[in-house]
Amino acid sequence: MEADIVSLWDRTAPILLDAGLKIAAAFALYMVGRWLISFAIGLLSRILTARNFDATLQRYIANILGVVLNILLVVAILGFFGLQTTSFAALLAGVGLAIGAAWSGLLGNFAAGAFLIIFRPYKVGDYVVAGGVEGTVMEIGMFNTVITTPDNVMTVVGNGKVSGDVIRNFSANPHRRVERQAQLAFGVDPLAAIGKLMPALAAIPNVLTDPAPTVEILDFNELGTLLCVRPHCHTDHYWQVYFDTNKAIAATFAAAGYPPPFVVEREEIMPIGRHAAKG
């Protein structure tokens, strides 16, 4: 019996020793590989930081590089144990296709987020209309853009929807034009009204002098003359200038004693033939 145990040990000891050495070597390979991956990601991050790359874009690139290198490390360790890595690679590709099909929307948002970071149609703090939502950009994430609407509601929009829709960035240019209208009653001289309104617009806080505000005759309608009133301001002051312009129009016309506009009922002019027939 003792001889059988010794014989079994003599046969299994080399196998166990070889397996132990391989496990130890695989663990050492894993630790060295993880250190090299961390070193490579850190080096890449320092290079991107030195080149003033956007922080979000740096995270995108670092995450992608980390995933690829970790997959290569696992394949290398499996190859060290003598496993067929080609079959594993084919299985991994199949799993990747299945995950890609199931998460196509999520991956689409991820890819769209990368393009938003690279091409930068807007940045954090800009006032935009993106994905059908209007407001201030608070965060540009890997999958979503967070926008706070003017009524202070946080709205999360998928980057895929944002990149597939029209983006309007109101903060991209140094100023915006405020578009208002002023209705005059019949009998009010529009040129005199324009002369009174121009200094009132210039006195509104945060209205720019270059370009200067303009007041022009826009149209003639059943109420009288319609003026277009257009001051310019920075995006941050848009709503303040918008409402102050309305107040300036009302105060200026009231101080001038202009009557409120109303529809003038005009007597129908009958053809001469009909008058003659009645006579």
Backbone as JSON, one array per atom type, in Angstrom:
{
  "sequence": "MEADIVSLWDRTAPILLDAGLKIAAAFALYMVGRWLISFAIGLLSRILTARNFDATLQRYIANILGVVLNILLVVAILGFFGLQTTSFAALLAGVGLAIGAAWSGLLGNFAAGAFLIIFRPYKVGDYVVAGGVEGTVMEIGMFNTVITTPDNVMTVVGNGKVSGDVIRNFSANPHRRVERQAQLAFGVDPLAAIGKLMPALAAIPNVLTDPAPTVEILDFNELGTLLCVRPHCHTDHYWQVYFDTNKAIAATFAAAGYPPPFVVEREEIMPIGRHAAKG",
  "N": [[0.84, -1.2, 0.0], [1.86, 1.23, 0.86], [3.84, 1.47, -0.99], [2.37, 1.82, -3.29], [1.3, 4.35, -2.84], [3.59, 5.91, -2.81], [4.41, 5.49, -5.41], [2.26, 6.65, -6.81], [2.53, 9.29, -5.96], [5.02, 9.86, -7.06], [4.32, 9.91, -9.72], [2.39, 11.96, -9.9], [3.53, 14.19, -8.75], [5.39, 15.62, -10.5], [3.5, 16.6, -12.3], [1.83, 18.2, -10.72], [3.74, 20.01, -9.85], [4.5, 21.19, -12.25], [2.04, 22.33, -13.0], [1.69, 24.09, -10.85], [3.89, 25.78, -11.24], [3.17, 26.88, -13.67], [0.8, 28.21, -12.99], [1.8, 30.05, -11.14], [3.52, 31.43, -12.87], [1.63, 32.43, -14.68], [0.19, 34.09, -12.98], [2.18, 35.91, -12.31], [2.63, 36.91, -14.87], [0.16, 38.09, -15.3], [0.14, 40.11, -13.32], [2.36, 41.65, -14.1], [1.48, 42.35, -16.63], [-0.84, 43.87, -15.99], [0.39, 45.98, -14.68], [1.87, 47.08, -16.77], [-0.23, 47.82, -18.45], [-1.52, 49.77, -16.89], [0.59, 51.58, -16.76], [0.84, 52.25, -19.47], [-1.67, 53.45, -19.99], [-1.58, 55.58, -18.18], [0.64, 56.96, -19.22], [-0.36, 57.65, -21.74], [-2.48, 59.33, -20.94], [-1.05, 61.45, -19.77], [0.27, 62.42, -22.01], [-1.9, 63.26, -23.59], [-2.96, 65.19, -21.91], [-0.88, 67.03, -21.89], [-1.11, 67.9, -24.47], [-3.4, 69.34, -24.36], [-5.88, 68.03, -24.6], [-9.41, 67.45, -24.42], [-10.88, 66.68, -21.25], [-12.96, 64.8, -21.02], [-12.76, 63.49, -23.48], [-10.26, 62.34, -23.12], [-10.87, 60.4, -21.17], [-12.54, 58.75, -22.68], [-10.72, 57.7, -24.62], [-8.81, 56.49, -22.94], [-10.38, 54.54, -21.63], [-11.15, 52.9, -23.8], [-8.61, 52.01, -24.7], [-7.79, 50.64, -22.38], [-9.68, 48.51, -22.24], [-9.09, 47.08, -24.63], [-6.36, 46.34, -24.23], [-6.57, 44.78, -21.91], [-8.08, 42.64, -22.84], [-6.27, 41.54, -24.69], [-4.3, 40.77, -22.86], [-5.61, 38.75, -21.39], [-6.02, 36.87, -23.44], [-3.34, 36.29, -24.02], [-2.52, 35.07, -21.61], [-4.17, 32.8, -21.59], [-3.16, 31.55, -23.87], [-0.63, 30.95, -22.9], [-1.2, 28.87, -21.16], [-1.69, 26.95, -22.99], [-4.12, 26.86, -24.29], [-6.38, 27.03, -27.09], [-6.25, 29.92, -28.56], [-7.31, 31.02, -30.84], [-9.86, 29.93, -31.16], [-10.99, 31.01, -28.89], [-10.84, 33.72, -29.52], [-12.6, 33.81, -31.68], [-14.95, 33.11, -30.34], [-15.11, 35.29, -28.6], [-15.47, 37.34, -30.45], [-17.98, 36.64, -31.45], [-19.54, 36.92, -29.13], [-19.17, 39.63, -28.79], [-20.52, 40.64, -31.04], [-23.13, 39.82, -30.45], [-23.62, 41.26, -28.08], [-23.3, 43.82, -29.1], [-25.48, 43.96, -30.87], [-27.58, 43.77, -29.06], [-27.16, 45.99, -27.47], [-27.25, 48.14, -29.17], [-28.36, 50.72, -29.28], [-27.26, 51.88, -26.96], [-24.52, 51.69, -27.49], [-24.51, 53.24, -29.76], [-25.09, 55.74, -28.66], [-22.76, 56.02, -27.2], [-20.78, 56.16, -29.23], [-21.71, 58.46, -30.54], [-21.37, 60.31, -28.5], [-18.58, 60.4, -28.4], [-18.0, 61.64, -30.86], [-19.24, 64.1, -30.4], [-17.59, 65.14, -28.43], [-15.2, 65.31, -29.85], [-15.71, 66.98, -32.13], [-17.04, 69.1, -30.96], [-19.6, 70.72, -30.99], [-20.91, 72.08, -29.04], [-20.28, 73.16, -25.64], [-19.83, 72.63, -22.09], [-21.92, 74.76, -20.25], [-22.89, 76.23, -22.37], [-25.75, 77.68, -24.01], [-28.22, 75.96, -25.54], [-30.16, 74.37, -28.19], [-30.74, 71.12, -28.33], [-31.29, 67.89, -29.47], [-33.99, 68.4, -29.42], [-34.4, 69.68, -27.01], [-34.24, 72.6, -25.07], [-31.92, 74.62, -23.38], [-29.4, 75.07, -20.8], [-26.25, 73.59, -21.11], [-25.13, 71.21, -18.88], [-23.59, 68.96, -18.49], [-21.54, 66.81, -20.44], [-21.72, 63.64, -21.1], [-20.55, 60.18, -21.43], [-22.57, 58.77, -22.64], [-24.84, 60.37, -22.55], [-26.2, 63.72, -22.7], [-26.54, 66.26, -20.36], [-28.96, 68.64, -19.74], [-30.1, 71.67, -18.44], [-33.21, 73.06, -18.36], [-34.89, 76.25, -19.11], [-36.88, 76.51, -17.12], [-35.7, 75.32, -14.98], [-35.4, 72.52, -14.94], [-33.82, 69.46, -14.86], [-32.71, 67.73, -17.66], [-32.08, 64.78, -19.36], [-30.55, 63.8, -22.26], [-30.1, 61.47, -24.84], [-26.98, 60.96, -26.44], [-26.98, 60.01, -29.05], [-29.46, 60.86, -30.07], [-29.04, 63.59, -29.92], [-26.88, 64.05, -31.72], [-28.06, 63.23, -34.06], [-29.93, 65.12, -34.63], [-30.92, 68.57, -35.25], [-28.67, 70.98, -34.03], [-28.69, 73.84, -32.15], [-26.72, 76.39, -31.16], [-26.7, 78.89, -28.99], [-24.77, 80.23, -27.67], [-22.47, 80.3, -29.11], [-21.76, 82.5, -30.68], [-20.72, 85.94, -30.1], [-22.85, 87.62, -29.4], [-26.47, 88.01, -29.24], [-29.51, 88.6, -31.09], [-32.33, 90.27, -29.99], [-35.65, 89.82, -30.7], [-38.4, 91.72, -31.14], [-41.76, 93.14, -31.42], [-43.68, 96.09, -32.17], [-46.79, 97.51, -32.06], [-48.45, 100.1, -33.72], [-51.1, 102.5, -33.58], [-53.63, 103.54, -35.98], [-52.97, 106.65, -37.52], [-50.81, 107.38, -35.96], [-47.6, 108.66, -36.27], [-45.16, 106.72, -37.69], [-42.42, 107.23, -38.02], [-41.87, 109.2, -36.16], [-42.44, 107.75, -33.87], [-40.39, 105.83, -34.0], [-38.18, 107.5, -33.61], [-38.56, 108.21, -30.94], [-38.38, 105.78, -29.67], [-35.82, 104.73, -30.07], [-33.74, 106.0, -28.37], [-34.73, 105.05, -25.93], [-34.32, 102.29, -26.11], [-31.52, 102.21, -26.21], [-30.93, 102.93, -23.63], [-31.46, 100.73, -22.09], [-30.2, 98.39, -19.75], [-27.31, 96.41, -20.5], [-27.75, 96.27, -23.22], [-26.2, 96.15, -26.34], [-23.96, 98.45, -27.94], [-22.67, 98.01, -30.27], [-23.33, 95.53, -32.34], [-25.62, 98.22, -32.95], [-28.91, 98.85, -31.53], [-31.89, 98.47, -33.51], [-34.79, 99.91, -35.03], [-37.4, 99.41, -37.14], [-39.84, 99.82, -39.8], [-41.99, 97.22, -40.06], [-44.38, 96.18, -41.14], [-47.68, 96.86, -42.5], [-50.89, 96.75, -41.19], [-54.29, 95.79, -40.28], [-54.55, 97.14, -37.92], [-52.79, 99.23, -37.91], [-49.55, 100.61, -38.13], [-46.83, 98.35, -38.01], [-44.01, 97.85, -36.07], [-40.66, 96.58, -36.05], [-38.54, 95.69, -33.46], [-35.26, 95.6, -32.47], [-32.91, 94.95, -30.36], [-29.5, 94.15, -29.4], [-27.63, 91.74, -27.48], [-25.59, 90.03, -24.99], [-25.74, 86.43, -24.61], [-26.17, 85.66, -21.95], [-27.69, 87.74, -20.94], [-30.06, 87.72, -22.24], [-32.87, 87.23, -21.63], [-33.37, 89.21, -19.73], [-32.95, 91.57, -21.26], [-34.91, 91.11, -23.16], [-37.42, 91.28, -21.73], [-37.13, 93.83, -20.62], [-37.12, 95.34, -22.93], [-39.77, 95.07, -23.8], [-40.99, 96.5, -21.71], [-39.87, 99.02, -22.17], [-40.98, 99.71, -24.65], [-43.72, 99.86, -23.99], [-43.67, 101.92, -22.01], [-42.59, 104.09, -23.43], [-44.44, 104.6, -25.5], [-46.68, 105.13, -23.97], [-45.87, 107.46, -22.63], [-45.71, 109.16, -24.79], [-48.33, 109.49, -25.4], [-49.69, 107.9, -27.21], [-52.49, 106.39, -28.75], [-54.14, 103.27, -27.94], [-53.88, 100.52, -30.24], [-56.54, 99.66, -32.46], [-59.03, 97.91, -34.33], [-60.1, 99.47, -37.22], [-63.25, 100.2, -38.31], [-64.37, 100.24, -41.48], [-66.45, 101.92, -43.8], [-68.18, 100.17, -46.25], [-67.34, 100.56, -49.6], [-69.43, 101.07, -52.17], [-70.0, 99.95, -55.53], [-70.39, 102.23, -58.33], [-72.51, 101.65, -60.0], [-74.31, 100.26, -58.39], [-75.1, 102.25, -56.6], [-76.42, 103.91, -58.31], [-78.48, 102.3, -59.05], [-79.93, 102.15, -56.71], [-80.74, 104.79, -56.52]],
  "CA": [[0.0, 0.0, 0.0], [2.76, 2.39, 0.93], [4.55, 1.52, -2.26], [1.45, 2.4, -4.28], [1.19, 5.79, -2.57], [4.84, 6.51, -3.26], [4.4, 5.46, -6.88], [1.3, 7.68, -7.26], [3.14, 10.6, -5.73], [6.08, 10.05, -8.04], [3.71, 10.24, -11.01], [1.62, 13.21, -9.85], [4.34, 15.32, -8.27], [5.82, 16.48, -11.61], [2.34, 17.27, -12.91], [1.42, 19.28, -9.82], [4.78, 21.03, -9.86], [4.39, 21.91, -13.52], [0.83, 23.15, -12.94], [1.95, 25.18, -9.92], [4.78, 26.74, -11.87], [2.41, 27.61, -14.71], [-0.13, 29.14, -12.32], [2.61, 31.15, -10.62], [3.99, 32.23, -13.99], [0.48, 33.14, -15.21], [-0.12, 35.18, -12.05], [3.21, 36.93, -12.51], [2.36, 37.55, -16.17], [-1.01, 38.96, -15.13], [0.52, 41.28, -12.54], [3.21, 42.48, -14.94], [0.63, 42.9, -17.69], [-1.68, 44.92, -15.43], [1.24, 47.14, -14.42], [2.18, 47.67, -18.06], [-1.45, 48.47, -18.95], [-1.69, 51.0, -16.11], [1.64, 52.5, -17.18], [0.52, 52.75, -20.82], [-2.81, 54.36, -19.88], [-1.09, 56.81, -17.53], [1.49, 57.69, -20.16], [-1.24, 58.25, -22.75], [-3.21, 60.44, -20.32], [-0.14, 62.58, -19.62], [0.51, 62.98, -23.35], [-3.11, 63.97, -24.02], [-3.08, 66.38, -21.08], [0.12, 67.99, -22.37], [-1.59, 68.44, -25.75], [-4.64, 70.08, -24.06], [-7.08, 67.31, -25.01], [-10.54, 67.56, -23.51], [-10.83, 65.65, -20.2], [-13.91, 63.73, -21.36], [-12.17, 62.72, -24.57], [-9.19, 61.53, -22.52], [-11.48, 59.23, -20.53], [-12.97, 57.87, -23.76], [-9.57, 57.01, -25.21], [-8.21, 55.64, -21.92], [-11.25, 53.38, -21.42], [-11.05, 52.01, -24.96], [-7.29, 51.38, -24.65], [-7.77, 49.69, -21.27], [-10.44, 47.31, -22.61], [-8.34, 46.34, -25.65], [-5.15, 45.76, -23.64], [-6.96, 43.71, -20.98], [-8.47, 41.48, -23.66], [-5.03, 40.96, -25.19], [-3.63, 40.13, -21.74], [-6.31, 37.48, -21.1], [-5.7, 35.94, -24.53], [-1.94, 35.86, -23.85], [-2.45, 34.13, -20.49], [-4.76, 31.54, -22.05], [-2.18, 30.92, -24.76], [0.45, 30.42, -22.07], [-1.66, 27.59, -20.65], [-1.84, 26.02, -24.1], [-5.46, 26.86, -24.86], [-6.48, 27.54, -28.46], [-6.73, 31.31, -28.5], [-8.1, 31.35, -32.04], [-11.26, 29.62, -30.84], [-11.42, 31.99, -27.9], [-11.04, 34.99, -30.23], [-13.85, 33.7, -32.44], [-16.04, 33.19, -29.37], [-15.18, 36.67, -28.14], [-16.07, 38.14, -31.52], [-19.41, 36.34, -31.47], [-20.17, 37.56, -27.98], [-19.19, 41.06, -29.06], [-21.61, 40.93, -31.99], [-24.41, 39.69, -29.75], [-23.76, 42.42, -27.18], [-23.49, 45.0, -29.94], [-26.86, 43.97, -31.37], [-28.5, 44.03, -27.94], [-26.9, 47.32, -26.93], [-26.94, 49.02, -30.3], [-28.69, 52.1, -28.92], [-26.29, 52.37, -25.98], [-23.25, 51.87, -28.18], [-24.68, 54.39, -30.64], [-24.93, 56.93, -27.83], [-21.33, 56.11, -26.85], [-20.06, 56.66, -30.41], [-22.13, 59.84, -30.77], [-20.71, 61.13, -27.49], [-17.19, 60.61, -28.81], [-17.98, 62.66, -31.92], [-19.58, 65.4, -29.8], [-16.4, 65.62, -27.74], [-14.15, 65.62, -30.83], [-16.07, 68.12, -32.99], [-17.39, 70.17, -30.03], [-20.62, 71.69, -31.41], [-21.22, 72.87, -27.85], [-19.49, 72.79, -24.46], [-20.55, 72.84, -20.83], [-22.22, 76.16, -20.01], [-23.53, 76.83, -23.54], [-27.21, 77.63, -24.1], [-28.42, 75.28, -26.82], [-31.29, 73.49, -28.45], [-30.11, 69.87, -28.75], [-32.2, 66.77, -29.29], [-35.32, 68.92, -29.16], [-34.46, 70.26, -25.66], [-33.58, 73.9, -24.97], [-31.45, 74.95, -22.05], [-27.97, 75.21, -20.57], [-25.54, 72.31, -21.02], [-24.5, 71.03, -17.58], [-22.61, 67.86, -18.53], [-21.47, 66.01, -21.65], [-21.26, 62.35, -20.64], [-20.18, 59.2, -22.43], [-23.77, 58.3, -23.33], [-25.91, 61.35, -22.49], [-25.94, 65.12, -22.42], [-27.46, 66.77, -19.33], [-29.35, 70.02, -20.03], [-31.07, 72.28, -17.53], [-34.11, 73.91, -19.13], [-35.1, 77.56, -18.47], [-37.7, 76.39, -15.92], [-34.87, 74.66, -13.97], [-35.64, 71.07, -14.94], [-32.7, 68.71, -15.43], [-33.17, 66.85, -18.73], [-31.0, 63.93, -19.88], [-30.81, 63.49, -23.66], [-29.12, 60.55, -25.4], [-26.09, 61.6, -27.42], [-27.39, 59.62, -30.39], [-30.54, 61.76, -30.48], [-28.47, 64.92, -30.1], [-26.08, 64.12, -32.95], [-28.92, 63.0, -35.22], [-30.9, 66.21, -34.76], [-30.33, 69.89, -35.44], [-28.13, 71.59, -32.82], [-28.62, 75.31, -32.19], [-25.89, 76.87, -30.06], [-26.9, 80.33, -28.86], [-23.6, 80.82, -27.01], [-21.29, 80.2, -29.98], [-21.43, 83.84, -31.14], [-20.56, 86.84, -28.95], [-24.09, 88.31, -29.02], [-27.73, 87.56, -29.85], [-30.47, 89.66, -31.39], [-33.65, 90.13, -29.39], [-36.64, 90.14, -31.73], [-39.7, 92.14, -30.61], [-42.6, 93.93, -32.33], [-44.46, 97.16, -31.53], [-47.92, 97.86, -32.9], [-48.92, 101.48, -33.63], [-52.48, 102.7, -34.02], [-53.79, 104.41, -37.15], [-52.78, 108.07, -37.24], [-49.54, 107.62, -35.27], [-46.49, 108.76, -37.21], [-44.19, 105.68, -37.33], [-41.07, 107.77, -37.95], [-41.75, 109.86, -34.85], [-42.39, 106.69, -32.86], [-39.05, 105.25, -34.05], [-37.29, 108.46, -32.99], [-38.75, 108.17, -29.48], [-38.06, 104.46, -29.14], [-34.39, 104.43, -30.18], [-33.0, 106.29, -27.13], [-35.21, 104.19, -24.84], [-33.62, 101.01, -26.25], [-30.11, 102.39, -25.86], [-30.81, 103.1, -22.18], [-31.7, 99.45, -21.41], [-28.93, 97.77, -19.32], [-26.75, 95.27, -21.22], [-27.95, 96.35, -24.67], [-24.93, 96.48, -26.97], [-23.9, 99.59, -28.86], [-22.14, 97.48, -31.52], [-24.22, 96.3, -33.21], [-26.59, 99.1, -32.29], [-30.3, 98.44, -31.7], [-32.58, 99.0, -34.68], [-36.26, 99.92, -35.07], [-37.8, 99.62, -38.53], [-41.23, 99.51, -40.14], [-42.05, 95.83, -40.49], [-45.55, 95.87, -41.97], [-48.91, 97.63, -42.29], [-51.99, 95.81, -41.03], [-55.6, 96.4, -40.01], [-54.45, 97.95, -36.71], [-51.96, 100.4, -38.16], [-48.18, 100.3, -38.53], [-46.15, 97.4, -37.14], [-42.57, 98.08, -36.01], [-39.81, 95.53, -35.51], [-37.62, 96.27, -32.49], [-34.19, 94.6, -32.43], [-31.66, 95.22, -29.64], [-28.55, 93.04, -29.33], [-27.06, 91.57, -26.14], [-24.96, 88.74, -24.75], [-26.71, 85.38, -24.31], [-26.48, 85.64, -20.52], [-28.63, 88.82, -20.61], [-31.12, 87.7, -23.26], [-34.24, 87.39, -21.11], [-33.47, 90.52, -19.1], [-33.15, 92.56, -22.32], [-36.19, 90.79, -23.78], [-38.52, 91.85, -20.95], [-36.93, 95.28, -20.5], [-37.53, 95.94, -24.21], [-41.23, 95.18, -23.75], [-41.32, 97.61, -20.82], [-39.49, 100.29, -22.82], [-41.99, 99.99, -25.69], [-44.96, 100.3, -23.33], [-43.47, 103.2, -21.33], [-42.34, 105.15, -24.42], [-45.69, 104.91, -26.19], [-47.58, 105.75, -23.01], [-45.41, 108.82, -22.39], [-46.01, 109.95, -25.99], [-49.78, 109.64, -25.51], [-50.22, 107.17, -28.36], [-53.69, 105.61, -28.43], [-53.96, 101.83, -28.17], [-54.34, 100.14, -31.57], [-57.8, 98.92, -32.55], [-59.46, 97.7, -35.71], [-60.94, 100.55, -37.73], [-64.33, 99.7, -39.16], [-64.51, 101.12, -42.64], [-67.71, 101.76, -44.54], [-67.97, 99.51, -47.53], [-67.52, 101.42, -50.77], [-70.24, 100.33, -53.15], [-69.78, 100.36, -56.92], [-71.27, 103.31, -58.8], [-73.72, 101.06, -60.6], [-75.26, 99.91, -57.33], [-75.67, 103.52, -56.09], [-77.36, 104.41, -59.34], [-79.69, 101.46, -59.04], [-80.75, 102.54, -55.58], [-81.34, 106.1, -56.76]],
  "C": [[0.88, 1.25, 0.0], [3.53, 2.56, -0.36], [3.68, 2.13, -3.34], [1.33, 3.91, -4.1], [2.45, 6.51, -3.06], [4.89, 6.56, -4.79], [3.46, 6.5, -7.44], [1.88, 9.07, -7.09], [4.24, 10.89, -6.74], [5.52, 10.42, -9.41], [3.04, 11.6, -11.0], [2.45, 14.42, -9.45], [4.84, 16.19, -9.41], [4.68, 17.25, -12.24], [1.9, 18.45, -12.04], [2.46, 20.4, -9.81], [4.72, 21.86, -11.13], [3.17, 22.83, -13.53], [1.03, 24.34, -12.0], [2.85, 26.24, -10.51], [4.05, 27.55, -12.93], [1.45, 28.62, -14.09], [0.65, 30.34, -11.77], [3.09, 32.06, -11.75], [2.83, 33.04, -14.6], [0.11, 34.32, -14.3], [0.9, 36.31, -12.19], [3.0, 37.67, -13.82], [1.19, 38.51, -16.07], [-0.63, 40.24, -14.39], [1.39, 42.23, -13.36], [2.39, 43.14, -16.05], [-0.25, 44.03, -17.19], [-0.86, 46.18, -15.15], [1.58, 47.85, -15.73], [0.96, 48.4, -18.64], [-1.67, 49.79, -18.21], [-0.65, 52.04, -16.52], [1.32, 53.1, -18.54], [-0.63, 53.74, -20.79], [-2.39, 55.67, -19.24], [-0.23, 57.64, -18.46], [0.66, 58.37, -21.23], [-1.99, 59.45, -22.18], [-2.32, 61.67, -20.16], [0.15, 63.25, -20.97], [-0.69, 63.8, -23.8], [-3.3, 65.25, -23.2], [-2.1, 67.46, -21.54], [-0.31, 68.63, -23.69], [-2.95, 69.12, -25.61], [-5.88, 69.38, -24.63], [-8.17, 67.49, -23.96], [-10.52, 66.4, -22.52], [-11.77, 64.49, -20.51], [-13.38, 62.86, -22.49], [-11.02, 61.85, -24.06], [-9.76, 60.28, -21.88], [-11.97, 58.24, -21.57], [-11.8, 57.03, -24.26], [-8.95, 56.06, -24.2], [-9.06, 54.39, -21.67], [-11.15, 52.39, -22.57], [-9.71, 51.28, -24.96], [-7.22, 50.34, -23.54], [-8.5, 48.4, -21.6], [-9.66, 46.47, -23.61], [-7.12, 45.65, -25.05], [-5.49, 44.63, -22.67], [-7.4, 42.46, -21.73], [-7.23, 40.78, -24.2], [-4.28, 40.23, -24.07], [-4.27, 38.78, -21.41], [-6.0, 36.45, -22.18], [-4.27, 35.42, -24.4], [-1.8, 34.86, -22.72], [-3.05, 32.78, -20.87], [-3.83, 30.8, -23.01], [-1.02, 30.34, -23.99], [0.09, 29.06, -21.49], [-1.9, 26.57, -21.76], [-3.23, 25.94, -24.69], [-5.44, 27.46, -26.26], [-7.08, 28.94, -28.43], [-7.51, 31.71, -29.73], [-9.58, 31.06, -31.81], [-11.82, 30.62, -29.85], [-11.7, 33.34, -28.57], [-12.33, 34.96, -31.04], [-15.06, 33.79, -31.51], [-16.22, 34.61, -28.86], [-15.81, 37.58, -29.18], [-17.57, 37.9, -31.61], [-20.15, 36.98, -30.33], [-20.25, 39.07, -28.19], [-20.29, 41.46, -30.02], [-22.96, 40.84, -31.3], [-24.66, 40.87, -28.82], [-24.01, 43.69, -27.98], [-24.9, 45.11, -30.48], [-27.84, 44.32, -30.26], [-28.37, 45.46, -27.42], [-26.62, 48.33, -28.03], [-27.24, 50.48, -29.97], [-27.68, 52.69, -27.96], [-24.95, 52.62, -26.63], [-23.32, 53.04, -29.15], [-24.53, 55.69, -29.88], [-23.47, 57.14, -27.45], [-20.53, 56.7, -28.01], [-20.41, 58.12, -30.68], [-21.49, 60.78, -29.75], [-19.26, 61.41, -27.83], [-17.09, 61.69, -29.89], [-18.33, 64.04, -31.37], [-18.37, 65.99, -29.09], [-15.34, 66.07, -28.74], [-14.49, 66.89, -31.6], [-16.61, 69.31, -32.2], [-18.4, 71.18, -30.62], [-21.12, 72.54, -30.25], [-20.33, 72.38, -26.71], [-20.33, 73.06, -23.22], [-20.7, 74.35, -20.58], [-22.89, 76.85, -21.18], [-25.05, 76.69, -23.45], [-27.55, 77.12, -25.49], [-29.85, 74.76, -26.95], [-30.68, 72.23, -29.06], [-31.04, 68.71, -28.46], [-33.61, 67.21, -28.96], [-35.48, 69.55, -27.78], [-33.66, 71.55, -25.64], [-33.15, 74.16, -23.55], [-29.94, 75.07, -22.01], [-27.33, 73.84, -20.39], [-24.81, 72.24, -19.69], [-23.41, 69.96, -17.61], [-22.71, 67.18, -19.88], [-20.87, 64.67, -21.26], [-20.91, 61.42, -21.78], [-21.38, 58.77, -23.25], [-24.85, 59.37, -23.43], [-25.36, 62.75, -22.32], [-26.99, 65.62, -21.43], [-27.68, 68.26, -19.59], [-30.34, 70.48, -18.98], [-31.91, 73.29, -18.3], [-34.33, 75.24, -18.41], [-35.98, 77.51, -17.23], [-37.04, 75.51, -14.86], [-35.21, 73.18, -13.82], [-34.44, 70.39, -15.59], [-33.23, 67.69, -16.43], [-31.97, 66.1, -19.29], [-31.38, 63.48, -21.28], [-29.71, 62.55, -24.16], [-28.28, 61.23, -26.46], [-26.43, 61.22, -28.85], [-28.49, 60.51, -30.93], [-30.0, 63.16, -30.74], [-27.74, 65.03, -31.44], [-26.91, 63.9, -34.19], [-29.93, 64.1, -35.47], [-30.15, 67.52, -34.99], [-29.89, 70.44, -34.09], [-28.04, 73.09, -33.03], [-27.87, 75.78, -30.95], [-25.98, 78.39, -30.0], [-25.7, 81.03, -28.22], [-22.37, 80.84, -27.9], [-20.83, 81.58, -30.45], [-21.43, 84.82, -29.96], [-21.85, 87.56, -28.54], [-25.27, 87.68, -29.74], [-28.61, 88.77, -30.12], [-31.8, 89.33, -30.74], [-34.68, 90.63, -30.39], [-37.97, 90.46, -31.08], [-40.45, 92.95, -31.66], [-43.39, 94.96, -31.52], [-45.54, 97.61, -32.5], [-48.35, 99.31, -32.64], [-50.34, 101.55, -34.14], [-52.49, 103.56, -35.28], [-53.66, 105.88, -36.71], [-51.5, 108.39, -36.51], [-48.42, 107.62, -36.31], [-45.42, 107.72, -36.83], [-42.76, 106.23, -37.21], [-40.85, 108.49, -36.63], [-41.66, 108.82, -33.74], [-41.01, 106.04, -32.82], [-38.04, 106.19, -33.36], [-37.38, 108.47, -31.48], [-38.25, 106.85, -28.89], [-36.56, 104.16, -29.13], [-33.61, 104.79, -28.91], [-33.45, 105.45, -25.94], [-34.53, 102.82, -24.9], [-32.16, 101.13, -25.81], [-29.9, 102.51, -24.36], [-31.03, 101.8, -21.41], [-30.35, 98.84, -21.0], [-28.6, 96.54, -20.17], [-27.1, 95.23, -22.7], [-26.65, 96.84, -25.31], [-25.06, 97.72, -27.85], [-23.34, 99.18, -30.22], [-22.36, 95.97, -31.55], [-25.28, 97.06, -32.41], [-28.0, 98.56, -32.47], [-30.94, 99.13, -32.9], [-34.09, 98.92, -34.47], [-36.66, 100.28, -36.49], [-39.28, 99.31, -38.7], [-41.26, 98.1, -40.73], [-43.21, 95.58, -41.45], [-46.65, 96.89, -41.66], [-50.06, 96.64, -42.22], [-53.26, 96.55, -40.68], [-55.59, 97.24, -38.75], [-53.69, 99.24, -36.92], [-50.59, 99.97, -38.65], [-47.53, 99.38, -37.51], [-44.64, 97.62, -37.23], [-41.86, 96.82, -35.53], [-38.73, 96.2, -34.67], [-36.53, 95.24, -32.22], [-32.96, 95.12, -31.68], [-30.78, 93.96, -29.64], [-27.95, 92.98, -27.92], [-26.33, 90.23, -26.09], [-26.02, 87.72, -24.34], [-27.11, 85.38, -22.84], [-27.52, 86.67, -20.13], [-29.86, 88.81, -21.5], [-32.49, 87.99, -22.66], [-34.41, 88.71, -20.38], [-33.72, 91.61, -20.15], [-34.49, 92.35, -23.01], [-37.34, 91.48, -23.04], [-38.36, 93.36, -20.77], [-37.3, 96.0, -21.8], [-39.04, 96.09, -24.26], [-41.66, 96.36, -22.86], [-40.99, 98.95, -21.46], [-40.49, 100.68, -23.9], [-43.25, 100.54, -25.04], [-44.79, 101.68, -22.7], [-43.29, 104.34, -22.33], [-43.63, 105.56, -25.11], [-46.7, 105.55, -25.25], [-47.18, 107.2, -22.75], [-45.7, 109.73, -23.59], [-47.5, 110.16, -26.18], [-50.37, 108.92, -26.71], [-51.46, 106.37, -27.95], [-53.43, 104.12, -28.65], [-54.5, 101.46, -29.56], [-55.66, 99.38, -31.5], [-58.19, 98.86, -34.02], [-60.41, 98.81, -36.11], [-61.99, 99.95, -38.65], [-64.55, 100.7, -40.29], [-65.82, 100.82, -43.36], [-67.4, 101.15, -45.9], [-68.26, 100.48, -48.67], [-68.24, 100.63, -51.85], [-69.94, 100.83, -54.55], [-70.81, 101.39, -57.35], [-72.57, 102.76, -59.35], [-74.76, 100.73, -59.55], [-75.89, 101.15, -56.73], [-76.73, 104.01, -57.07], [-78.66, 103.61, -59.31], [-80.58, 101.82, -57.88], [-81.42, 103.89, -55.82], [-82.5, 105.97, -57.72]]
}
